[in-house]
Amino acid sequence: MNPALMAYLEHRTRLLSRVRRVLIEDLHVQREPDAIDPDAPLFGTGLGLDSVDAVELIVCLETEFAFRLDDAALARSSMRTVNSLVDLVLRKQGGAYVAA
């Protein structure tokens, strides 16, 4: 496998782990980390988050990953699934790891 792609996948896996930890520890999602499906919806029938959780989630992600989210449209589009949150973090990291 291409070394750059391997590094990207490993980095993405670490970010997924950290996002799951934020959901469990800061938003009190009552699931084990591996039980949080990366493609499950964050709201409604998925993880059951609500609008108050959305605000708290953004603040927690900004703190955990040391970025500032000023674009409301980007925030909304990134608040669909755990994977979309990981994509957000990757974008905010400035493309340090970009899939080939």
C-alpha positions in Angstrom: 0.0 0.0 0.0 1.1 3.5 -0.8 2.9 4.9 2.4 1.1 8.3 2.1 -2.3 6.6 2.0 -1.3 4.3 4.9 -0.3 7.4 7.0 -3.6 9.1 6.1 -5.7 6.0 7.1 -3.8 5.7 10.4 -4.2 9.4 11.1 -8.0 9.2 10.3 -8.3 6.2 12.6 -6.7 8.1 15.5 -9.0 11.1 14.8 -12.1 8.8 14.8 -11.0 7.5 18.2 -10.7 11.0 19.6 -14.0 12.1 18.2 -15.7 9.1 19.7 -14.0 9.9 23.1 -15.4 13.5 22.9 -18.9 12.1 22.2 -18.7 9.7 25.2 -16.9 11.9 27.7 -18.1 15.4 26.9 -21.6 14.7 25.4 -22.3 11.7 27.6 -23.2 9.3 24.7 -23.9 6.1 26.5 -22.0 3.7 24.2 -18.7 2.0 24.0 -16.3 3.6 21.5 -16.5 0.7 19.1 -20.3 0.7 19.3 -20.4 4.2 17.8 -21.0 3.6 14.1 -19.0 6.2 12.2 -21.8 6.5 9.6 -24.7 6.7 12.1 -26.5 10.1 12.2 -25.6 12.3 15.2 -29.1 13.5 15.7 -32.5 11.9 15.9 -32.5 8.1 15.7 -28.7 7.9 15.4 -26.8 9.0 18.5 -29.8 11.0 19.8 -28.1 14.4 20.0 -30.1 17.6 20.1 -29.5 21.3 19.2 -28.0 22.0 22.6 -25.6 19.1 22.1 -24.7 20.5 18.7 -23.4 23.7 20.2 -21.5 21.8 22.9 -20.1 19.4 20.3 -18.6 22.3 18.3 -17.0 23.8 21.4 -15.6 20.5 22.5 -14.1 19.8 19.0 -12.6 23.2 18.8 -11.0 22.6 22.2 -9.9 19.1 21.5 -8.4 19.8 18.1 -7.3 23.4 18.6 -9.2 25.0 15.7 -11.9 27.7 15.4 -15.0 27.0 13.3 -16.3 30.4 12.0 -18.2 29.1 9.0 -21.8 28.2 10.0 -22.5 26.4 6.7 -19.4 24.2 7.1 -20.5 23.5 10.7 -24.0 22.4 9.6 -22.7 20.2 6.8 -20.2 18.6 9.2 -22.8 17.7 11.8 -24.3 14.7 10.1 -22.2 11.7 11.2 -19.1 10.9 13.2 -17.2 10.4 9.8 -18.3 13.9 8.8 -16.9 15.3 12.0 -13.6 13.5 11.3 -13.6 15.1 7.8 -14.2 18.5 9.4 -11.1 18.0 11.7 -9.0 16.9 8.7 -10.1 20.1 6.8 -9.4 22.3 9.8 -5.9 20.8 10.2 -5.0 22.4 6.9 -4.6 19.3 4.8 -1.7 17.9 6.7 -3.0 14.5 5.7 -4.7 14.4 2.3 -5.8 11.2 0.7 -4.0 10.4 -2.5 
